[in-house]
Every structure is written in structure tokens, then in C-alpha cells.
Amino acid sequence: MVKQAIEHLKPVLHKSAATQSRAGMTLSIDNSVMDRFGKLLRCTWSWLSGRHHDVVRGQDLLGIVLTINHIVLPLYLLFCPKQGRYNTTKADLLIFMLSRLKTACALEGVDITKIPLTMDSWFVSQPLRERLYRLGFTKIIIAGKSNYTFTIGKKKQTAPEWKKELLLDDPKWGIDVPSYRVWAQSPTFGSLILFFFRKSTTRSYYLMHFSQESMRGAEIWHIWQQHHLIECFWKSLKSIFHIRSMQLQGNGLYTALLIKVLAYLLALRMKARREFSKWTITQIMRYLSRHHDLRDFMTAHFQNAFSIT
């Protein structure tokens, strides 16, 4: 999967900073819980599900994807365990995954630490922030939790209270939502930039800017806008590629996942071709399902682009 990403990264990394920014390169990190009830399936435990807003029994899949030019390329997918001697917390798993990715990309001549990281609020912690710094990542945008307290100016109160009190600026160049960027002091994280924004008429959110360098509000917002693509990726795996139907036991769990991911990458390859460029992934997979001989299909559309022996 790394080689697929390198194919897209290298042409962009050799261009100007403006072109790289327009490409929307980010490393988005998120997890997805699949409710499963089988007793013999691997990595089946009780997890908090955002979909159900409750604890469910299932498998928790942690993923790192590269977003570039509105394309989502999976780099590392790992089922979270709750037993074992090493790397059983999500923070440990994440550092383990990023370390291996950094090494694999370095062998291809690409430094992925220059690419911004985006994460959801459950990743937020000062120890994780420091460990990411030690790995070399300098641009980190994380969704904020509601239970944190911040001091802005001389006033100290919780994030929900600040969301109600702060007056957001009208949409402007580079930021298409009402927003407000402000320096704050946190007893947990020290000095940092907060970016408040409102996506609807009733609900406001905020981001925590963990980067070692200051960023403008437009840059923070542009990076965070790519994060929803990993959620679209999870939806595709569940609704189109049916990862919930995987029933292989033991190491077969990853074999089944690999088959699903390869099918997703094939659909992306097809979408990159002119005759399929306006098709959705759902339409592409329906089209593929009508071709029973994969060898003939690959020969007709890709010729020597893939090995079919």
C-alpha cells in the first residue's frame, strides 16, 4: 500500500509549496468499530462505538490513510487488541504504525513527517503529542474534547463555555464557515492555538493546533477539511466492500481485509481511467460484478498494467 501512495506523492513533493497545499496532502488517522458477535473471530472485544453512542461487541480497526487530490489511499490498517504484552493501547499502536510507515517511506526516498497529521479527539494527550514530536511530525491538527479547560486572556473556563461566549468571524478567504482563531493556555498542553468553527446554525466545534510552527486559520481549516475523507473510506469499506462479512479466523482476518483493500485499490485504478472517471466507486463495483472472468477484464482495460498470471 505504501508503493501506491508513493506513486501519488513523488510528483507532488517535487512541486512548489502552493501546489502541495492545493493537493491537500494529509495523513488522517481514525478508527472504526464493526459490531461482530462471533466467539471465534479474532480481535473481538467490547468497544465504544461512535455510531451507536454506546459500548458494543465487535472489532476496532485503526487506520492511517493518505489524502491527496481528493483520493484516499490506505497506508496502514490494524485491528486493535486488548490483550498482549506490547502495544495494546491505541496511542502505542499509533506510534508503532507511524514508526513503521516512516521507515518504509524513507526507503522510497519520501519523508512523511512533512505531511500534516489529523486525528479525532480521542487521540488527544500530552504524552502522545511529545511522542509525535520525537518521531519528527511537526504539523498536527486534532479535534478538541469538551472536557478541556483553557485560559484566553485572563479568563479561564471550559471549552463548551468558550464555544458559547466567543463571537465567530464571518466566512472569509480560505475559510468558508464562521470561525475564530485564538491563542490559549491549557493546564495540560501549555500554550497552543485553538480554532473554533461552526458547521451549522446550532453547533460549534473547535480544533487544537499542536504544530510546532504557527499556522493561519485558513491553513488549519484547509488541512482539517481533508479529515472527512477517511470517514468516507470507512463507509466505502462497510457499505460497498462489506468488511463486516469477513468470517476467516486467526490470521485469516488480515487476509480477508487485504482482499477488501485490494478491491478498493482496483476501483481507484479504474476511476483514474478516462472512461470511468465520472463513475462512483459503487457503480464501478457493480460493473465489475457483471464480469465473471477477471482475466479478460484486466486484459481489456489495463493490458500490461497488472500481472494476471
C-alpha positions in Angstrom: 0.0 0.0 0.0 3.0 2.3 0.6 4.1 2.0 -3.0 0.6 3.0 -4.2 0.9 6.2 -2.1 4.5 6.9 -3.2 3.3 6.9 -6.9 1.0 9.8 -6.0 3.3 11.6 -3.6 6.5 11.9 -5.5 5.1 14.0 -8.4 3.6 16.5 -5.9 6.5 16.7 -3.5 8.8 18.0 -6.2 6.5 20.9 -6.9 6.0 24.3 -5.2 4.6 24.7 -1.7 1.4 26.2 -3.2 0.9 23.2 -5.4 1.4 20.9 -2.5 -1.1 22.8 -0.5 -3.7 22.6 -3.3 -3.2 18.8 -3.4 -4.5 18.6 0.2 -1.9 16.1 1.4 -2.6 14.8 4.9 -2.1 11.7 7.0 -5.6 11.2 8.5 -5.9 8.9 11.5 -9.2 7.4 12.7 -10.7 4.1 13.9 -13.9 2.3 13.0 -15.8 -0.2 15.1 -17.6 -3.0 13.4 -20.2 -4.8 15.6 -19.5 -8.5 15.4 -20.9 -11.4 17.6 -18.8 -14.4 16.6 -16.9 -16.0 19.5 -14.1 -17.5 17.3 -13.3 -14.3 15.4 -10.0 -12.6 16.2 -9.8 -9.2 18.0 -13.5 -9.2 19.0 -13.9 -7.2 22.2 -16.1 -4.6 23.7 -15.5 -1.1 22.2 -17.1 2.3 22.3 -18.9 2.9 19.0 -19.5 6.4 17.7 -22.3 5.1 15.5 -24.2 3.5 18.4 -23.0 6.0 21.1 -22.6 3.0 23.3 -20.3 0.1 24.0 -20.7 -2.7 21.5 -19.0 -6.0 20.9 -17.0 -6.1 17.8 -13.7 -5.3 16.1 -12.0 -2.0 16.2 -10.0 -1.2 13.1 -7.4 1.6 13.4 -6.3 3.2 10.1 -3.8 5.7 8.7 -4.7 7.0 5.2 -3.1 9.4 2.8 -5.4 12.0 1.3 -4.1 13.6 -1.8 -6.0 15.3 -4.6 -9.3 14.1 -3.0 -8.1 10.5 -3.2 -7.9 8.3 -0.1 -5.1 5.8 -0.1 -4.9 3.4 2.9 -1.4 3.1 4.3 -1.8 1.0 7.4 -4.8 -0.8 8.8 -4.6 -2.6 12.1 -7.1 -4.4 14.3 -6.8 -3.2 17.9 -6.2 -5.9 20.5 -7.0 -5.7 24.2 -4.6 -8.5 25.2 -0.9 -9.0 24.7 2.5 -7.9 26.1 3.1 -4.9 23.8 1.2 -2.1 22.0 -2.2 -2.7 23.5 -3.3 1.0 23.9 -4.3 3.0 20.8 -1.6 5.5 21.4 1.1 2.8 21.4 -0.4 1.2 18.3 -0.4 4.6 16.6 3.2 5.3 17.3 4.1 1.7 16.2 2.2 2.2 12.9 3.7 5.7 12.2 7.2 4.4 13.0 6.9 1.6 10.5 5.4 3.9 7.9 8.2 6.4 8.4 10.8 3.7 7.8 9.0 2.3 4.8 8.6 5.7 3.1 12.2 6.6 3.9 13.3 3.6 1.9 11.4 5.1 -1.1 13.0 8.5 -0.6 10.0 10.2 1.0 9.9 11.9 4.4 6.3 11.6 5.6 6.9 13.7 8.7 6.5 16.8 6.5 2.8 15.8 5.8 0.3 17.2 8.3 -1.5 14.8 10.7 -5.2 15.0 11.5 -6.9 13.0 14.3 -10.1 12.8 16.3 -10.5 13.9 19.9 -9.9 10.5 21.5 -6.2 10.7 20.5 -5.6 13.9 22.5 -3.0 13.6 25.2 0.2 15.4 26.1 2.4 12.2 26.1 1.2 11.4 22.6 1.9 14.9 21.4 5.5 14.6 22.7 6.0 11.2 21.1 4.8 12.5 17.8 7.3 15.4 18.1 10.1 12.8 18.7 9.1 10.9 15.6 9.5 14.2 13.6 5.9 15.2 12.9 5.6 19.0 13.2 2.1 19.7 11.8 -0.7 18.2 13.9 -4.4 19.1 14.0 -6.6 17.4 16.5 -10.3 17.7 17.2 -10.9 19.2 20.7 -12.6 17.4 23.6 -15.4 19.1 25.5 -13.9 18.5 28.9 -10.7 20.6 28.5 -10.2 24.0 30.2 -8.5 26.9 28.5 -7.4 30.4 29.6 -7.9 33.0 27.0 -6.8 36.5 28.0 -7.2 36.4 31.8 -10.4 34.3 31.8 -10.4 30.5 32.4 -13.3 28.3 31.5 -14.2 25.0 29.8 -14.3 24.6 26.0 -18.1 24.4 25.8 -18.3 27.7 27.7 -15.9 29.3 25.3 -17.9 28.0 22.3 -20.9 29.8 23.6 -19.1 33.0 24.5 -16.8 33.6 21.6 -18.2 35.6 18.6 -17.1 33.8 15.4 -16.0 35.9 12.4 -18.0 35.6 9.2 -16.7 33.3 6.4 -13.7 34.8 4.6 -11.0 33.9 2.1 -9.9 30.3 2.7 -12.4 29.6 5.4 -16.0 29.0 4.2 -17.5 28.7 7.7 -17.8 31.2 10.7 -14.6 30.8 12.7 -12.3 32.2 15.3 -8.6 31.6 15.8 -7.1 32.4 19.1 -4.1 31.7 21.3 -4.9 29.9 24.6 -3.2 28.5 27.6 -4.0 25.0 28.7 -3.0 23.4 32.1 -2.5 20.1 30.1 -0.8 21.3 26.9 0.6 24.7 27.7 0.4 27.4 25.0 -1.5 26.5 21.8 -3.7 27.8 19.1 -7.5 27.0 19.2 -9.6 27.2 16.0 -13.3 27.5 16.7 -15.8 27.0 13.9 -19.5 26.4 13.3 -20.7 23.9 10.6 -24.4 24.5 11.1 -26.6 27.2 12.7 -26.6 25.5 16.1 -23.4 23.5 16.7 -19.9 24.8 17.1 -16.6 22.8 17.3 -13.0 23.5 17.9 -9.6 22.2 16.8 -6.4 22.1 18.7 -3.3 23.2 16.8 -0.5 21.0 18.1 2.0 22.1 15.4 5.5 23.3 16.4 5.0 26.2 13.9 2.3 28.8 13.9 -0.4 28.4 11.2 -3.0 30.8 9.8 -6.6 30.0 10.3 -7.1 29.3 6.6 -4.2 26.7 6.6 -5.6 25.0 9.7 -9.1 24.8 8.1 -7.7 23.6 4.7 -5.9 20.7 6.5 -8.8 19.7 8.6 -11.2 19.7 5.6 -9.4 16.6 4.3 -10.2 14.6 7.5 -13.7 13.7 6.5 -12.3 11.6 3.6 -11.2 8.9 6.0 -14.7 8.6 7.2 -15.8 8.2 3.6 -13.2 5.5 3.3 -14.7 3.6 6.3 -18.2 3.9 4.8 -17.0 2.5 1.5 -15.4 -0.5 3.2 -18.5 -1.2 5.1 -21.3 -0.5 2.6 -19.6 -1.3 -0.7 -16.9 -3.9 0.2 -18.8 -5.4 3.1 -15.9 -5.8 5.6 -18.5 -6.9 8.2 -19.0 -10.1 6.3 -15.4 -11.3 6.9 -15.5 -14.6 8.7 -12.0 -16.0 8.5 -10.4 -16.9 11.8 -6.9 -16.3 13.1 -4.5 -14.7 10.6 -7.3 -15.1 8.0 -8.7 -11.9 9.4 -6.0 -9.9 7.7 -6.2 -12.0 4.6 -9.9 -11.1 4.2 -9.1 -7.4 4.9 -6.4 -7.4 2.3 -8.8 -8.7 -0.3 -11.2 -5.9 0.5 -8.5 -3.3 0.3 -7.2 -4.7 -3.0 -10.7 -4.4 -4.4 -10.8 -0.8 -3.2 -7.5 0.0 -4.9 -8.6 -1.7 -8.1 -11.7 0.5 -8.1 -9.4 3.6 -7.6 -7.3 2.5 -10.6 -10.4 2.2 -12.7 -11.7 5.6 -11.6 -8.4 7.1 -12.7 -9.1 6.0 -16.3 -10.9 8.4 -18.5 -13.8 6.0 -19.4 -14.6 5.5 -15.6 -13.6 9.0 -14.3 -17.2 10.1 -13.8 -18.3 6.9 -12.2 -18.7 6.4 -8.4 -17.0 3.5 -6.7 -20.4 1.9 -6.2 -21.0 2.0 -10.0 -17.6 0.6 -10.7 -18.0 -2.3 -8.3 -21.4 -3.1 -9.9 -19.8 -3.0 -13.3 -17.0 -5.4 -12.1 -19.5 -7.8 -10.6 -21.0 -8.4 -14.0 -17.7 -9.5 -15.4 -17.1 -13.1 -14.3 -13.7 -13.5 -16.0 -11.4 -11.1 -14.2 -8.5 -12.1 -16.5 -10.4 -10.9 -19.6 -11.5 -7.7 -17.9 -7.9 -6.8 -16.7 -6.5 -7.5 -20.2 -9.1 -5.4 -21.9 -8.8 -2.3 -19.6 -5.3 -2.4 -18.2 -3.3 -4.5 -20.7 0.1 -4.9 -19.1 -0.5 -2.6 -16.1 -1.1 -5.6 -13.9 0.3 -9.1 -13.7 -2.6 -11.6 -14.3 -0.6 -14.8 -14.2 
